[in-house]
């Protein structure tokens, strides 16, 4: 996947993660978490399984899961 595709998936995942975690860190923070989550989640999902449905659904799912986890961890750190 090229960098533009990665960016679109990361931004989409950040938006989705912000909605799922109800609040997040604002639009910019959620989008940044989505980009970082896309990197971490994508790497994790690629280690778990091959691409059964192609690269796009797996990347979006991995990015969304990574972004949600990252937002929840950041929220816990912010409270402390």
Wavefront OBJ file of the C-alpha trace (Angstrom):
o trace
v 0.000 0.000 0.000
v 1.307 3.450 -0.816
v 1.586 6.326 1.655
v -1.588 8.024 0.450
v -3.594 4.861 1.103
v -1.986 4.512 4.520
v -2.864 8.107 5.330
v -6.490 7.724 4.246
v -6.903 4.520 6.247
v -5.187 6.050 9.284
v -7.353 9.160 9.211
v -10.500 7.086 8.744
v -9.530 4.846 11.630
v -8.815 7.857 13.832
v -12.224 9.320 13.110
v -13.881 5.955 13.803
v -11.905 5.461 17.018
v -12.906 8.914 18.244
v -16.558 8.022 17.701
v -16.222 4.613 19.359
v -14.446 5.967 22.434
v -16.932 8.864 22.727
v -14.822 11.923 23.025
v -11.287 11.154 22.152
v -8.885 14.084 21.943
v -10.535 16.314 19.368
v -10.356 15.963 15.630
v -6.600 16.485 15.307
v -5.760 14.185 18.238
v -8.062 11.448 16.970
v -6.608 11.657 13.468
v -3.066 11.473 14.832
v -4.015 8.494 16.990
v -5.552 6.917 13.914
v -2.340 7.285 11.948
v -0.292 5.811 14.798
v -2.919 3.139 15.385
v -2.829 2.265 11.702
v 0.878 1.638 11.977
v 0.700 -0.409 15.176
v -2.529 -2.245 14.402
v -1.497 -2.977 10.832
v 1.766 -4.518 11.974
v 0.004 -6.574 14.633
v -2.711 -7.876 12.296
v -0.160 -8.828 9.646
v 1.665 -10.954 12.184
v -1.553 -12.768 13.133
v -2.915 -13.824 9.756
v -2.423 -13.591 6.001
v -4.673 -11.391 3.870
v -7.867 -13.473 3.552
v -10.021 -10.572 2.276
v -7.349 -8.514 0.619
v -5.260 -5.775 2.103
v -7.816 -2.970 2.503
v -10.323 -4.486 5.010
v -7.527 -5.931 7.108
v -5.705 -2.616 7.188
v -8.798 -0.660 8.174
v -9.711 -3.155 10.897
v -6.169 -3.214 12.248
v -5.926 0.563 12.148
v -9.271 0.996 13.914
v -8.385 -1.489 16.654
v -4.957 0.081 17.090
v -6.413 3.587 17.247
v -9.080 2.620 19.790
v -6.492 0.928 22.004
v -4.163 3.906 21.680
v -6.936 6.395 22.535
v -7.962 4.365 25.587
v -4.350 4.140 26.781
v -3.851 7.874 26.284
v -7.034 8.563 28.227
v -5.763 6.415 31.138
v -2.423 8.228 31.117
v -4.141 11.611 31.016
v -6.182 10.764 34.128
v -3.096 9.805 36.126
l 1 2 3 4 5 6 7 8 9 10 11 12 13 14 15 16 17 18 19 20 21 22 23 24 25 26 27 28 29 30 31 32 33 34 35 36 37 38 39 40 41 42 43 44 45 46 47 48 49 50 51 52 53 54 55 56 57 58 59 60 61 62 63 64 65 66 67 68 69 70 71 72 73 74 75 76 77 78 79 80
